[in-house]
């Protein structure tokens, strides 16, 4: 005797070897023996042979018209043999009964299972919905196959073009557009990005990078809602100081300015004046929510997305010729020894006498001009008139502050690598198109004006950080436990040493128009200035405030993403510059295995032919093809340019964020089949 039974969703048949009340032993045609529970036994028969029954039953099942079977089925639950007799005849054969069983089992939208070999037909409403869903799925399958065919032939369907960035970077893996890209990549043996590039999906490499960034970080757009900037209501005294700022020409968010009083008296007062949006913007206000949503200004060549609306920025930026609200740190120094005698913080208005610009004045404000009173240019630019004594003192102080920090650091700071400035010709601050002529210039780190500003801001951030800690007022600090390899800078709420800078505490506070952390710290500093020793009781953020940790987490993520985009888009413009200038070779320095850094461009690239060369070796590199979408370029070392490399400083490489290779996309070709049962791409016609 033979038995037809169900096992893990499949129908099997074999010869019964033995049977008990609750189970039977069955031998399959393969020789395998299985134990079958009584609940899974469906048909016992003497003939035909199991394999003949199964083959015949499958043919019967394929021929059954499910609509007709559904009409014949009774309203209550029923057994498959009953329906076979209603559908075929009162004397339905064993093959017809088994075929009916298989057909019912494979049509859950028509019949749901109701027990051992028993079923119940679906209601007409549910059946109609199920059939509509099946038809929709079939149409989607056909559409996917049609898209696969188009992509394989080098044509990008509009639906996929419209979803391009989502498919590549934030995909819905159930979406038909995504599945079509996966299937076409498999069919053509091309990577998804190569496939889409060959199909013409990417019209502009620049727009590709820009829209990708917007999708990930500004999915609702970059505009601000209509907004009335809050006003500062405090009656602020006017400082006797006359301050000036030092920034690049493109800077509109002027956060900081400096003043010097008392030169020649033996006691000098240095003023570090920070724009004071914290006096008007209150925690939880509409303006605060805008800043907290964006967390930082996003910088890129020729363009930027400000943290706050322009009308807010212009209310508080330190504009030349204006008496501007400021949080001022006054540091009293011995003019001869530069010893710090005292410091004081004031909330006030400060007259901004000039907005000096690095790019216009770096060639004038040289070491010789600052240190040798007899050295004269033909004519100092008007912004520098009467400022030479102040700038000379500030530079002498900056050198002293830097030297003292380096004692704490245990080694000098290295400014061997320059900063690069990008200028897009004719751009004038408008959103770039990616076709502009790009100019790249060098600004050596540690140049006099740069050193003056950086040391003044370090002094302010470290002084205010320590002051908040002394008063028990929490802030957001940056710290680094040591300068050992792998020990990174971290953000937290405790005033801990920053080994890399060489200060006992460091709280970003000098850029409240550009970074949300600085704005938050400014609120805390304002509380300290107003309330002194009782500031901890009234400051907006209290010790161990959970919101501080939430802000740190959000800021870290946003700052990392913004810096990553800035690095990527600067690499884009660097590669564009190489193309525009027709550069085929560069001079470079080997700094890691098979990686070099260009000596005169902000470019890192992998090379061949560097085996056996030491780190720090200078080489000539022949450049390969440039891919502006993947930001990829390779090179080949053609010549060694030095006999012995300079001493290699590994510290410089620890924070290297350069983009070195192809971008990462989120399309996974190991996903389950995108279009099951779809015909081959070459045989599929567009519906």
For each residue, the residues with C-beta under 8 A, 3 or more apart:
1: 15 16 44 45 46
2: 13 14 15 16 44 45 46 47 49 50 53
3: 13 14 15 16 24 26 36 41 43 44 45
4: 11 12 13 41 42 43 44 45 50 53 98 101
5: 11 12 13 26 36 40 41 42
6: 9 10 11 12 40 42
7: 10 12 34 36 40
8:
9: 6
10: 6 7
11: 4 5 6 42 54 57 98 101 102 105
12: 4 5 6 7 28 34
13: 2 3 4 5 28 50 51 53 54
14: 2 3 26 27 28 29 34 50
15: 1 2 3 26 27 50
16: 1 2 3 19 24 25 26 44
17: 24 25 26 27 33
18: 24 25
19: 16 23 24 25
20: 23 24
21: 38
22: 37 38
23: 19 20 35 36 37 38
24: 3 16 17 18 19 20 35 36 38 41
25: 16 17 18 19 33 34 35 36
26: 3 5 14 15 16 17 33 34 35 36
27: 14 15 17 31 32 33
28: 12 13 14 31 32 33 34 50
29: 14 50 51
30:
31: 27 28
32: 27 28
33: 17 25 26 27 28
34: 7 12 14 25 26 28
35: 23 24 25 26
36: 3 5 7 23 24 25 26 40 41
37: 22 23 40 41
38: 21 22 23 24 41
39: 116
40: 5 6 7 36 37 116
41: 3 4 5 24 36 37 38 44
42: 4 5 6 11 80 101 116 117
43: 3 4 94 97 98 101
44: 1 2 3 4 16 41
45: 1 2 3 4 48 53 94
46: 1 2
47: 2
48: 45 52 53 56 94
49: 2 52 53
50: 2 4 13 14 15 28 29 53 54
51: 13 29 54 55
52: 48 49 55 56
53: 2 4 13 45 48 49 50 56 57 94 95 98
54: 11 13 50 51 57 58 98
55: 51 52 58 59
56: 48 52 53 59 60 95 98 99
57: 11 53 54 60 61 95 98 99 101 102
58: 54 55 61 62 99 102
59: 55 56 62 63 99
60: 56 57 63 64 95 96 98 99 100 102 103
61: 57 58 64 99 100 102 103 106
62: 58 59
63: 59 60 99
64: 60 61 68 69 87 99 100 103
65: 68 69
66: 69 70 103 107 110
67: 70 71
68: 64 65 71 72 87
69: 64 65 66 72 73 83 87 100 103 104 110
70: 66 67 73 110 111 121 122 127
71: 67 68
72: 68 69 83 86 87
73: 69 70 78 83 86 111 119 121
74: 78 82 86 121
75: 121
76: 120
77: 114 115 118 119 120
78: 73 74 82 83 118 119 120
79: 82 83 117 118 119
80: 42 83 84 97 100 101 104 117 118 119
81: 84 85 92 97 100 117
82: 74 78 79 85 86
83: 69 72 73 78 79 80 86 87 100 104 119
84: 80 81 87 88 92 96 97 99 100
85: 81 82 88 89 90 91 92
86: 72 73 74 82 83
87: 64 68 69 72 83 84 92 96 100
88: 84 85 92 93 96 100
89: 85 92
90: 85
91: 85
92: 81 84 85 87 88 89 96 97 100
93: 88 96 97
94: 43 45 48 53 97 98
95: 53 56 57 60 98 99
96: 60 84 87 88 92 93 99 100
97: 43 80 81 84 92 93 94 100 101
98: 4 11 43 53 54 56 57 60 94 95 101 102
99: 56 57 58 59 60 61 63 64 84 95 96 102 103
100: 60 61 64 69 80 81 83 84 87 88 92 96 97 103 104
101: 4 11 42 43 57 80 97 98 104 105 117
102: 11 57 58 60 61 98 99 105 106
103: 60 61 64 66 69 99 100 106 107
104: 69 80 83 100 101 107 110 111 119
105: 11 101 102 113
106: 61 102 103
107: 66 103 104 110 111
108: 111 112 113
109: 122 126 127 130 131 134
110: 66 69 70 104 107 121 122 127 130
111: 70 73 104 107 108 119 120 121 122
112: 108 119 120 122
113: 105 108 118 119
114: 77 118 119 120
115: 77 118
116: 39 40 42
117: 42 79 80 81 101
118: 77 78 79 80 113 114 115
119: 73 77 78 79 80 83 104 111 112 113 114
120: 76 77 78 111 112 114
121: 70 73 74 75 110 111
122: 70 109 110 111 112 126 127 130
123: 126 127
124: 127 128
125: 128 129
126: 109 122 123 129 130
127: 70 109 110 122 123 124 130 131
128: 124 125 131 132
129: 125 126 132 133
130: 109 110 122 126 127 133 134
131: 109 127 128 134 135
132: 128 129 135 136
133: 129 130 136 137
134: 109 130 131 137 138
135: 131 132 138 139
136: 132 133 139 140
137: 133 134 140 141
138: 134 135 141 142
139: 135 136 142 143 687
140: 136 137 143 144 176
141: 137 138 144 145 675 676 677 678
142: 138 139 145 146 678 684 687
143: 139 140 146 147 176 687
144: 140 141 147 148 176 179 180 183 674 675 678
145: 141 142 148 149 675 678 679 681 684
146: 142 143 149 150 157 684 685 686 687
147: 143 144 150 151 157 159 160 176 177 180 184
148: 144 145 151 152 180 183 184 187 675 678 681 684
149: 145 146 152 153 681 682 684 686
150: 146 147 153 155 156 157 199 686
151: 147 148 154 155 156 157 160 180 181 184 188 195 196 199
152: 148 149 184 187 188 681 682
153: 149 150
154: 151 198 199 200
155: 150 151 199 200
156: 150 151 160 161 196 199 200 201
157: 146 147 150 151 160 161 180
158: 161 162
159: 147 162 163 177
160: 147 151 156 157 163 164 167 177 180 181 196 201
161: 156 157 158 164 201
162: 158 159
163: 159 160 166 167 175 177 178
164: 160 161 167 168 196 201 202
165: 168 169 170 208 211 212 215
166: 163 169 170 171 172 215
167: 160 163 164 171 175 177 178 181 192 667
168: 164 165 171 192 193 196 212 665 666 667
169: 165 166 212 215 216 665 666
170: 165 166 215 216 666
171: 166 167 168 175 178 666 667
172: 166 175 178
173: 178 179 668 671
174: 178 179
175: 163 167 171 172 178 179
176: 140 143 144 147 179 180
177: 147 159 160 163 167 180 181
178: 163 167 171 172 173 174 175 181 182 667 674
179: 144 173 174 175 176 182 183 671 674 675
180: 144 147 148 151 157 160 176 177 183 184 674 675
181: 151 160 167 177 178 184 185 192 195 196 667
182: 178 179 185 186 192 667 668 669 671 674
183: 144 148 179 180 186 187 673 674 675 678 681
184: 147 148 151 152 180 181 187 188 195 681
185: 181 182 188 189 190 191 192 195 667 669
186: 182 183 189 669
187: 148 152 183 184 681
188: 151 152 184 185 195
189: 185 186
190: 185 194 195 198
191: 185 194 195
192: 167 168 181 182 185 195 196 665 667 669
193: 168 196 197 629 630 662 663 665
194: 190 191 197 198
195: 151 181 184 185 188 190 191 192 198 199
196: 151 156 160 164 168 181 192 193 199 201 202
197: 193 194 200 201 202 629
198: 154 190 194 195
199: 150 151 154 155 156 195 196
200: 154 155 156 197 203
201: 156 160 161 164 196 197
202: 164 196 197 205 208 629
203: 200 207
204: 207 208 433 434
205: 202 208 209 434 572 628 629
206: 209 210 432 433 434 435 572 628
207: 203 204 210 211 433 434
208: 165 202 204 205 211 212 629
209: 205 206 212 213 565 568 569 572 631
210: 206 207 213 214 434 569
211: 165 207 208 214 215
212: 165 168 169 208 209 215 216
213: 209 210 216 217 218 565 569
214: 210 211 217 218 219 221 222
215: 165 166 169 170 211 212 219
216: 169 170 212 213 219 561
217: 213 214 298 558 561 562 565
218: 213 214 221 222 305
219: 214 215 216
220:
221: 214 218
222: 214 218 305
223:
224: 227 290 309
225: 290
226:
227: 224 286 287 290 309 311 312
228: 311
229: 280 287 309 311 312 314 315
230: 280 281 282 285 287 312
231: 280 315
232: 236 276 279 280 325
233: 280
234: 279 325 347
235:
236: 232 279 325 347 348 349
237: 346 348 349
238: 323 348 349 350 351
239: 259 271 273 326 328 346 348 349 350 351
240: 261
241: 259 261 269 271 273 328 350 351
242: 259 351 353
243: 257 258 259 271 273 318 350 351 352 353
244: 257 258 259 352 353 354 355 356 383 387
245: 254 256 257 258 318 320 352 354 355 356
246: 258 356 357 358 449 452 453
247: 251 254 355 356 357 358
248: 251 357 358 359 421
249: 357 358 359 360
250: 429
251: 247 248 254
252: 306 310 313 314 317
253: 297 306 313 317 511 513 514
254: 245 247 251 257 275 317 318 319 355 513
255: 274 275 317 318 510 511 512 513 514 518
256: 245 272 273 274 275 318 453 456 457 460 510 511
257: 243 244 245 254 273 318 326 350 352
258: 243 244 245 246 270 271 272 273 394 452 453 456
259: 239 241 242 243 244 270 271 273 350
260: 263 268 269 270 271 390 393 394
261: 240 241 268 269 271
262: 265 266 267 268 269 335
263: 260 268 335 389 390 393
264: 335
265: 262 268 335
266: 262 334 335 336
267: 262 332 333 334 335 341
268: 260 261 262 263 265 332 333 334 335 393
269: 241 260 261 262 330 331 332 333
270: 258 259 260 330 331 332 333 394 397 456
271: 239 241 243 258 259 260 261 328 329 330 350
272: 256 258 328 329 330 331 456 457 459 460 510
273: 239 241 243 256 257 258 259 318 324 326 327 328 350
274: 255 256 326 327 328 329 460 509 510 512 522
275: 254 255 256 316 317 318 324 325 326 512 513
276: 232 279 280 316 324 325 326 327 347 512 522 526
277: 280 281 287 308 312 315 316 512 513 519 522
278: 281 327 512 519 522 523 525 526
279: 232 234 236 276 325 327 347 526
280: 229 230 231 232 233 276 277 287 315 316 325
281: 230 277 278 285 287 288 291 312 519
282: 230 285 288
283: 288 523 540 541
284: 288 289
285: 230 281 282 288 289
286: 227 289 290
287: 227 229 230 277 280 281 290 291 308 312
288: 281 282 283 284 285 291 292
289: 284 285 286 292 293
290: 224 225 227 286 287 293 294 308 309 312
291: 281 287 288 294 295 307 308 516 519
292: 288 289 295 516 551 554
293: 289 290
294: 290 291 297 298 305 307 308 516 558
295: 291 292 307 515 516 554 555 558 559
296: 307 514 515 516 555 558 559 562
297: 253 294 304 305 306 307 513 514 515
298: 217 294 304 305 562 565 566
299: 304 562 566
300: 303 304 432 565 566 569 570
301: 422 423 424 432 438 569 570 573
302: 422 423 424 427 429 432 436
303: 300 427 429 430 431 432
304: 297 298 299 300
305: 218 222 294 297 298
306: 252 253 297 309 310 313 513 514
307: 291 294 295 296 297 513 514 515 516
308: 277 287 290 291 294 312 313 513
309: 224 227 229 290 306 312 313
310: 252 306 313 314
311: 227 228 229 314 315
312: 227 229 230 277 281 287 290 308 309 315 316
313: 252 253 306 308 309 310 316 317 513
314: 229 252 310 311 317 319
315: 229 231 277 280 311 312
316: 275 276 277 280 312 313 324 325 513
317: 252 253 254 255 275 313 314 324 513
318: 243 245 254 255 256 257 273 275 322 324 326 350 352 355
319: 254 314 322 324 352 355
320: 245 352 353 354 355
321: 352 353
322: 318 319 351 352
323: 238 349 350 351 352
324: 273 275 276 316 317 318 319 349 350 351 352
325: 232 234 236 275 276 279 280 316 347 348 349
326: 239 257 273 274 275 276 318 347 348 349 350
327: 273 274 276 278 279 345 346 347 522 525 526 529
328: 239 241 271 272 273 274 345 346 347 348 350
329: 271 272 274 343 344 345 459 460 463 464
330: 269 270 271 272 343 344 345 346
331: 269 270 272 340 342 343 459 463
332: 267 268 269 270 340 341 342 343 344
333: 267 268 269 270 338 339 340 341 397
334: 266 267 268 337 338 339 341
335: 262 263 264 265 266 267 268 338 393
336: 266
337: 334
338: 333 334 335 396 397 400
339: 333 334
340: 331 332 333 343
341: 267 332 333 334
342: 331 332
343: 329 330 331 332 340 463 467
344: 329 330 332
345: 327 328 329 330 464 467 525 528 529
346: 237 239 327 328 330 529
347: 234 236 276 279 325 326 327 328 526 529 530
348: 236 237 238 239 325 326 328
349: 236 237 238 239 323 324 325 326
350: 238 239 241 243 257 259 271 273 318 323 324 326 328
351: 238 239 241 242 243 322 323 324
352: 243 244 245 257 318 319 320 321 322 323 324 355
353: 242 243 244 320 321
354: 244 245 320 383 387
355: 244 245 247 254 318 319 320 352
356: 244 245 246 247 360 361 383 384 387 449
357: 246 247 248 249 360 361 383
358: 246 247 248 249 361 362 443 447 449 450
359: 248 249 362 421 441 443
360: 249 356 357 381 383
361: 356 357 358 364 365 381 383 384 449
362: 358 359 365 443 447 448 449 450
363: 366
364: 361 369 377 380 381 384
365: 361 362 369 370 384 391 448 449
366: 363 369 370 448
367: 370 371 448
368: 371 372 375
369: 364 365 366 372 375 377 388
370: 365 366 367 388 391 392 395 448
371: 367 368 392 395
372: 368 369 375
373:
374:
375: 368 369 372
376:
377: 364 369 380
378:
379:
380: 364 377 384 385 388
381: 360 361 364 384 385
382: 385
383: 244 354 356 357 360 361 387
384: 356 361 364 365 380 381 387 388 391
385: 380 381 382
386:
387: 244 354 356 383 384 390 391
388: 369 370 380 384 391 392
389: 263 392 393
390: 260 263 387 393 394
391: 365 370 384 387 388 394 395 448 449 452
392: 370 371 388 389 395 396
393: 260 263 268 335 389 390 396 397
394: 258 260 270 390 391 397 398 452 456
395: 370 371 391 392 398 399 448 451 452
396: 338 392 393 399 400
397: 270 333 338 393 394 400 401 455
398: 394 395 401 402 451 452 454 455 456
399: 395 396 402 403 451
400: 338 396 397 403 404
401: 397 398 404 405 455 458 459
402: 398 399 405 406 413 451 455
403: 399 400 406 407
404: 400 401 407 408 502
405: 401 402 408 409 413 458 501 502 503
406: 402 403 409 410 411 412 413 502
407: 403 404 410 502
408: 404 405 502 503
409: 405 406 412 413 483 499 500 501 502
410: 406 407 483
411: 406 483 651
412: 406 409
413: 402 405 406 409 446
414: 417 649 651 652
415: 444 445 446
416: 649 652
417: 414 445 652
418: 442 443 444 445
419: 442 443 444 445
420: 440 441 442 443 570 601 602
421: 248 359 440 441 442 443
422: 301 302 438 439 440 570 573
423: 301 302 427 438 439 440 441
424: 301 302 427 432 436 437 438 439 573
425: 436 437 438 439
426: 436 437
427: 302 303 423 424 430 432 436
428:
429: 250 302 303
430: 303 427
431: 303
432: 206 300 301 302 303 424 427 436
433: 204 206 207 436
434: 204 205 206 207 210 572 576
435: 206
436: 302 424 425 426 427 432 433
437: 424 425 426 580
438: 301 422 423 424 425 573 576 577 580
439: 422 423 424 425 577
440: 420 421 422 423 573 574 577 601 602
441: 359 420 421 423
442: 418 419 420 421 600
443: 358 359 362 418 419 420 421 447 450
444: 415 418 419 447
445: 415 417 418 419 450
446: 413 415 450 451
447: 358 362 443 444 450 451
448: 362 365 366 367 370 391 395 451 452
449: 246 356 358 361 362 365 391 452 453
450: 358 362 443 445 446 447 453 454
451: 395 398 399 402 446 447 448 454 455
452: 246 258 391 394 395 398 448 449 455 456
453: 246 256 258 449 450 456 457
454: 398 450 451 457 458
455: 397 398 401 402 451 452 458 459
456: 256 258 270 272 394 398 452 453 459 460
457: 256 272 453 454 460 461 510
458: 401 405 454 455 461 462 501 503 506
459: 272 329 331 401 455 456 462 463
460: 256 272 274 329 456 457 463 464 509 510
461: 457 458 464 465 506 507 508 509 510
462: 458 459 465 466 498 501 503 504 505 506 507
463: 329 331 343 459 460 466 467
464: 329 345 460 461 467 468 507 509 521 525
465: 461 462 468 469 475 477 495 503 505 506 507 509
466: 462 463 469 470 495 504 505
467: 343 345 463 464 470 471 525 528
468: 464 465 471 473 474 475 495 507 521 524 525 528
469: 465 466 472 473 475 495 505
470: 466 467
471: 467 468 528 532 533 535 536
472: 469 535 536 543
473: 468 469 524 527 528 535 536 539
474: 468 493 524 539 541 542 543 544 545 548
475: 465 468 469 493 495 507 509 520 521 524 525
476: 491 492 493 507 508 517 520 521 548 551 552 555
477: 465 491 492 493 494 495 496 505 506 507
478: 489 490 491 498 506 507 508
479: 489 490 491 492 494 496 497 498 505 506
480: 483 487 488 489 490 497 498 499 500 501
481: 487 496 497 499
482: 487 499
483: 409 410 411 480 487 499 500 651
484: 487
485: 650 654
486: 654
487: 480 481 482 483 484 499
488: 480
489: 478 479 480 498 500
490: 478 479 480
491: 476 477 478 479 517 552 555 556
492: 476 477 479 496 552
493: 474 475 476 477 544 548 549 552
494: 477 479
495: 465 466 468 469 475 477 504 505 507
496: 477 479 481 492 505
497: 479 480 481 503 504 505
498: 462 478 479 480 489 501 502 503 505 506
499: 409 480 481 482 483 487 502
500: 409 480 483 489
501: 405 409 458 462 480 498 506
502: 404 405 406 407 408 409 498 499
503: 405 408 458 462 465 497 498 506
504: 462 466 495 497
505: 462 465 466 469 477 479 495 496 497 498
506: 458 461 462 465 477 478 479 498 501 503
507: 461 462 464 465 468 475 476 477 478 495 521
508: 461 476 478 511 515 517 518 521
509: 274 460 461 464 465 475 512 518 521 522 525
510: 255 256 272 274 457 460 461 518
511: 253 255 256 508 514 515 518
512: 255 274 275 276 277 278 509 515 518 519 521 522
513: 253 254 255 275 277 297 306 307 308 313 316 317 519
514: 253 255 296 297 306 307 511 518
515: 295 296 297 307 508 511 512 518 519 555
516: 291 292 294 295 296 307 519 520 551 555
517: 476 491 508 520 521 551 552 555
518: 255 508 509 510 511 512 514 515 521 522
519: 277 278 281 291 512 513 515 516 522 523
520: 475 476 516 517 523 524 540 541 548 551
521: 464 468 475 476 507 508 509 512 517 518 524 525
522: 274 276 277 278 327 509 512 518 519 525 526
523: 278 283 519 520 526 527 539 540 541
524: 468 473 474 475 520 521 527 528 535 539 540 541
525: 278 327 345 464 467 468 475 509 521 522 528 529
526: 276 278 279 327 347 522 523 529 530
527: 473 523 524 530 531 535 538 539 540
528: 345 467 468 471 473 524 525 531 532 535 539
529: 327 345 346 347 525 526
530: 347 526 527 535 538
531: 527 528 534 535 537 538
532: 471 528 535
533: 471
534: 531 537 538
535: 471 472 473 524 527 528 530 531 532 538 539
536: 471 472 473 539 542 543
537: 531 534
538: 527 530 531 534 535
539: 473 474 523 524 527 528 535 536 542
540: 283 520 523 524 527
541: 283 474 520 523 524 545 547 548
542: 474 536 539 545
543: 472 474 536
544: 474 493
545: 474 541 542 548 549
546: 549 550
547: 541 550 551
548: 474 476 493 520 541 545 551 552
549: 493 545 546 552 553
550: 546 547 553 554
551: 292 476 516 517 520 547 548 554 555
552: 476 491 492 493 517 548 549 555 556
553: 549 550 556 557
554: 292 295 550 551 557 558
555: 295 296 476 491 515 516 517 551 552 558 559
556: 491 552 553 559 560
557: 553 554 560 561
558: 217 294 295 296 554 555 561 562
559: 295 296 555 556 562 563
560: 556 557 563 564
561: 216 217 557 558 564 565
562: 217 296 298 299 558 559 565 566
563: 559 560 566 567 657
564: 560 561 567 568 657
565: 209 213 217 298 300 561 562 568 569
566: 298 299 300 562 563 569 570
567: 563 564 570 571 657 658 659
568: 209 564 565 571 572 631 659 663
569: 209 210 213 300 301 565 566 572 573
570: 300 301 420 422 566 567 573 574 602
571: 567 568 574 575 602 603 631 658 659
572: 205 206 209 434 568 569 575 576 628 631
573: 301 422 424 438 440 569 570 576 577
574: 440 570 571 577 578 601 602 603
575: 571 572 578 579 603 626 628 631 633
576: 434 438 572 573 579 580 628
577: 438 439 440 573 574 580 581 583 601
578: 574 575 581 583 601 603 623 626 633
579: 575 576 582 626
580: 437 438 576 577
581: 577 578
582: 579
583: 577 578 586 623
584: 622 623
585: 620 621 622 623 638
586: 583 598 599 600 601 603 620 621 623 635
587: 598 599 600 618 619 620 621 641
588: 596 597 598 599 605 607 618 619 620 621 635
589: 596 597 599 616 617 618 619 645
590: 595 596 607 610 613 614 615 616 617 618 619 645
591: 595 596 597 615 616 648 653
592: 595 615 653
593: 610
594: 606 607 608 610 611
595: 590 591 592 604 605 606 607 660
596: 588 589 590 591 604 605 607 610 619 621 635 637
597: 588 589 591 603 604 658
598: 586 587 588 601 602 603 604 605
599: 586 587 588 589 618
600: 442 586 587
601: 420 440 574 577 578 586 598
602: 420 440 570 571 574 598 658
603: 571 574 575 578 586 597 598 633
604: 595 596 597 598 656 658 659 660
605: 588 595 596 598 621 623 633 634 635 660
606: 594 595 634 635 660 661
607: 588 590 594 595 596 610 619 621 634 635 636 637
608: 594 634 635 636 637
609: 636 637 638
610: 590 593 594 596 607 613 617 619 637
611: 594
612:
613: 590 610 617 619 637 640
614: 590 617 645 648
615: 590 591 592 645 648
616: 589 590 591 645 646 647 648
617: 589 590 610 613 614 640 642 645
618: 587 588 589 590 599 640 641 642 645
619: 587 588 589 590 596 607 610 613 637 638 639 640 641
620: 585 586 587 588 637 638 639 641
621: 585 586 587 588 596 605 607 635 636 637 638
622: 584 585 635 636 638
623: 578 583 584 585 586 605 626 633 635
624: 633 634 635 636
625: 633 634
626: 575 578 579 623 632 633
627: 630 631 632 633 662
628: 205 206 572 575 576 631
629: 193 197 202 205 208 663
630: 193 627 661 662 663
631: 209 568 571 572 575 627 628 659 661 662 663
632: 626 627 661 662
633: 575 578 603 605 623 624 625 626 627
634: 605 606 607 608 624 625
635: 586 588 596 605 606 607 608 621 622 623 624
636: 607 608 609 621 622 624
637: 596 607 608 609 610 613 619 620 621 640
638: 585 609 619 620 621 622
639: 619 620
640: 613 617 618 619 637
641: 587 618 619 620
642: 617 618 645 646
643:
644:
645: 589 590 614 615 616 617 618 642 648
646: 616 642
647: 616
648: 591 614 615 616 645
649: 414 416 652
650: 485 653 654
651: 411 414 483 654
652: 414 416 417 649 656
653: 591 592 650 656
654: 485 486 650 651
655:
656: 604 652 653
657: 563 564 567
658: 567 571 597 602 604
659: 567 568 571 604 631
660: 595 604 605 606
661: 606 630 631 632
662: 193 627 630 631 632
663: 193 568 629 630 631
664:
665: 168 169 192 193
666: 168 169 170 171
667: 167 168 171 178 181 182 185 192
668: 173 182 671
669: 182 185 186 192
670:
671: 173 179 182 668 674
672:
673: 183 676
674: 144 178 179 180 182 183 671
675: 141 144 145 148 179 180 183 678
676: 141 673
677: 141
678: 141 142 144 145 148 183 675 684
679: 145 683 684
680: 683 684
681: 145 148 149 152 183 184 187 684
682: 149 152
683: 679 680
684: 142 145 146 148 149 678 679 680 681
685: 146
686: 146 149 150
687: 139 142 143 146
